[in-house]
Amino acid sequence: MTDEKKAEQLSYEQARAELASVVERLETGGTTLEESLALWERGEKLAETCQRWLDGARARIDAARQDPTS
């Protein structure tokens, strides 16, 4: 399974926690250029996953606000 598919299957909370870990590792340094690039790419996928979750939540809230039966 690719990292992209793994990221897509994570909950928002899981993706956010892993993203925070990736950012911490990048900020700490001590990794090779290749490792840093791999971490960056993973972080981008995780950020996309988080954004999809947030967009979905926003759409649900907007729909609930417009539904007169709610």
Buried (B, 14 or more C-beta within 10 A) or exposed (E): EEEBEBBBEBEBEBBBEBBEBBBEBBEEEEEEEEEBEBBEEBBBBBBBBBEBBEEEEEEEEEEEEEEEEE
